[in-house]
Amino acid sequence: MDLGLRGRIALVTGASKGIGKAIARGLAAEGASVALAARTQSELETTAAAIHAETGSPTFAFPADLTRSEDADRLVAAVVERFGRLDILVNNAGAARGGVIERLTDEDWEAALQLKFLGYVRCVRAALPHMRRQGKGRVVNLIGNDGVKPSYWEIAPGAANAAGQNFTLSMAGQWGKENITFVAVNPGPVRTERWDGLVRAMARDMHISLEEAGKLAPRSIPIGRIAEPEEVADLVVFLASDRASFINGTMIEIDGGQQKPLMDSLRNG
Ligand SMILES: NC(=O)c1ccc[n+]([C@@H]2O[C@H](COP(=O)([O-])OP(=O)(O)OC[C@H]3O[C@@H](n4cnc5c(N)ncnc54)[C@H](OP(=O)(O)O)[C@@H]3O)[C@@H](O)[C@H]2O)c1
């Protein structure tokens, strides 16, 4: 299937590693020009150069800390200056501490919303004027299945994700008439550095070994394993394309059918 992404201009946040890197690579492999954002300049530039070498598509690395509004504004302005337009925004830069209510401080809760929710709001706000001027735009928000499948151990990410999901659907309601469409992708556990950190925290909080903690999530997923970043990227690349043009204002879980209550009961057990 030709996704028709050749020549499209995409911005992927949190693109230096993990799921964002796989998405940036997937879009570039389909012929899109891809801007990549994250905080650590050296890692970002290495990733952008590797994707360009592998795919031949133009890439552009722009360091930005998306907890800051001015960075989101500068990022989007730089992408439009470099490529002339912005067709696709993939909001992906996010992180929030897992853990139970007894361990989470006010600062943890605020940090969870600051990047994972407000970071997405900031980038959408910066991109909208350009997409309106173009008469078209696509936003794919990488969120997380704990926004719709709650777990007591993921309450801070879950709250930030639920906010992001509400935001995605609300934006779709407002901007569809201008041909700017929004969709949320809700992964379950995906094999990235962030997941490794969550497993370490689970082991610490539950006083179990790393090996045991690593088995909890796969046991809660009927398929019996966690996802690879490329599996999430394939879905996002399709959703970013015009082939998915009527998919708007909705959310897609990509979690192998994970059952969070089962995961919680395994933790309790
Ligand atoms: N992995 C999972 O199991 C999983 C499950 C569900 C949902 N998700 C969601 O999927 C997304 C990607 O997760 P991942 O596991 O691929 O994460 P990851 O491997 O930790 O990568 C995070 C990316 O975001 C960048 N980043 C972090 N803080 C940033 C900031 N303040 N401003 C700009 N960029 C920032 C990082 O680079 P720098 O540190 O250099 O900035 C990196 O490029 C996140 O939104 C996450 O919540 C992940």
The ligand as an SDF file (V2000), in Angstrom:
LIG
                    3D

 48 52  0  0  0  0  0  0  0  0999 V2000
    7.6020    2.6830   26.6500 N   0  0  0  0  0  0  0  0  0  0  0  0
    6.3750    2.3720   27.0490 C   0  0  0  0  0  0  0  0  0  0  0  0
    6.1420    1.2950   27.6030 O   0  0  0  0  0  0  0  0  0  0  0  0
    5.2320    3.3370   26.8180 C   0  0  0  0  0  0  0  0  0  0  0  0
    3.9280    2.9010   27.0830 C   0  0  0  0  0  0  0  0  0  0  0  0
    2.8580    3.7630   26.8710 C   0  0  0  0  0  0  0  0  0  0  0  0
    3.0920    5.0520   26.4190 C   0  0  0  0  0  0  0  0  0  0  0  0
    4.3630    5.4570   26.1840 N   0  0  0  0  0  0  0  0  0  0  0  0
    4.5720    6.8430   25.7330 C   0  0  0  0  0  0  0  0  0  0  0  0
    5.2640    6.8530   24.5010 O   0  0  0  0  0  0  0  0  0  0  0  0
    6.1070    8.0130   24.4470 C   0  0  0  0  0  0  0  0  0  0  0  0
    7.5480    7.5880   24.1450 C   0  0  0  0  0  0  0  0  0  0  0  0
    7.9810    6.7330   25.1860 O   0  0  0  0  0  0  0  0  0  0  0  0
    9.4110    5.9980   25.1200 P   0  0  0  0  0  0  0  0  0  0  0  0
    9.3010    4.8010   25.9830 O   0  0  0  0  0  0  0  0  0  0  0  0
    9.8720    5.8500   23.7170 O   0  0  0  0  0  0  0  0  0  0  0  0
   10.3270    7.0700   25.8730 O   0  0  0  0  0  0  0  0  0  0  0  0
   11.9280    7.1960   25.9710 P   0  0  0  0  0  0  0  0  0  0  0  0
   12.6090    6.0120   25.3730 O   0  0  0  0  0  0  0  0  0  0  0  0
   12.2070    7.5840   27.3790 O   0  0  0  0  0  0  0  0  0  0  0  0
   12.2210    8.4710   25.0330 O   0  0  0  0  0  0  0  0  0  0  0  0
   11.7010    9.7080   25.4000 C   0  0  0  0  0  0  0  0  0  0  0  0
   12.0670   10.7410   24.3420 C   0  0  0  0  0  0  0  0  0  0  0  0
   11.5330   12.0300   24.7670 O   0  0  0  0  0  0  0  0  0  0  0  0
   12.6060   12.9630   24.8980 C   0  0  0  0  0  0  0  0  0  0  0  0
   12.2580   13.8810   25.9930 N   0  0  0  0  0  0  0  0  0  0  0  0
   12.2000   13.5970   27.3190 C   0  0  0  0  0  0  0  0  0  0  0  0
   11.9010   14.7090   28.0120 N   0  0  0  0  0  0  0  0  0  0  0  0
   11.7500   15.7140   27.1080 C   0  0  0  0  0  0  0  0  0  0  0  0
   11.4630   17.0990   27.2010 C   0  0  0  0  0  0  0  0  0  0  0  0
   11.2630   17.7030   28.3890 N   0  0  0  0  0  0  0  0  0  0  0  0
   11.3850   17.8370   26.0690 N   0  0  0  0  0  0  0  0  0  0  0  0
   11.5940   17.2430   24.8520 C   0  0  0  0  0  0  0  0  0  0  0  0
   11.8880   15.9410   24.6930 N   0  0  0  0  0  0  0  0  0  0  0  0
   11.9630   15.1820   25.8120 C   0  0  0  0  0  0  0  0  0  0  0  0
   13.8370   12.1010   25.1600 C   0  0  0  0  0  0  0  0  0  0  0  0
   15.0600   12.7380   24.8360 O   0  0  0  0  0  0  0  0  0  0  0  0
   15.8130   13.7260   25.8970 P   0  0  0  0  0  0  0  0  0  0  0  0
   15.8290   13.0050   27.2120 O   0  0  0  0  0  0  0  0  0  0  0  0
   17.1460   13.9650   25.2980 O   0  0  0  0  0  0  0  0  0  0  0  0
   14.9860   14.9720   25.9290 O   0  0  0  0  0  0  0  0  0  0  0  0
   13.5550   10.9430   24.1980 C   0  0  0  0  0  0  0  0  0  0  0  0
   13.8500   11.3150   22.8680 O   0  0  0  0  0  0  0  0  0  0  0  0
    5.9470    8.7360   25.7840 C   0  0  0  0  0  0  0  0  0  0  0  0
    5.0070    9.7590   25.6400 O   0  0  0  0  0  0  0  0  0  0  0  0
    5.4240    7.6440   26.7070 C   0  0  0  0  0  0  0  0  0  0  0  0
    4.6600    8.1570   27.7690 O   0  0  0  0  0  0  0  0  0  0  0  0
    5.4420    4.6380   26.3770 C   0  0  0  0  0  0  0  0  0  0  0  0
  1  2  1  0
  2  3  2  0
  2  4  1  0
  4  5  1  0
  4 48  2  0
  5  6  2  0
  6  7  1  0
  7  8  2  0
  8  9  1  0
  8 48  1  0
  9 10  1  0
  9 46  1  0
 10 11  1  0
 11 12  1  0
 11 44  1  0
 12 13  1  0
 13 14  1  0
 14 15  2  0
 14 16  1  0
 14 17  1  0
 17 18  1  0
 18 19  2  0
 18 20  1  0
 18 21  1  0
 21 22  1  0
 22 23  1  0
 23 24  1  0
 23 42  1  0
 24 25  1  0
 25 26  1  0
 25 36  1  0
 26 27  1  0
 26 35  1  0
 27 28  2  0
 28 29  1  0
 29 30  1  0
 29 35  2  0
 30 31  1  0
 30 32  2  0
 32 33  1  0
 33 34  2  0
 34 35  1  0
 36 37  1  0
 36 42  1  0
 37 38  1  0
 38 39  2  0
 38 40  1  0
 38 41  1  0
 42 43  1  0
 44 45  1  0
 44 46  1  0
 46 47  1  0
M  CHG  2   8   1  16  -1
M  END
$$$$
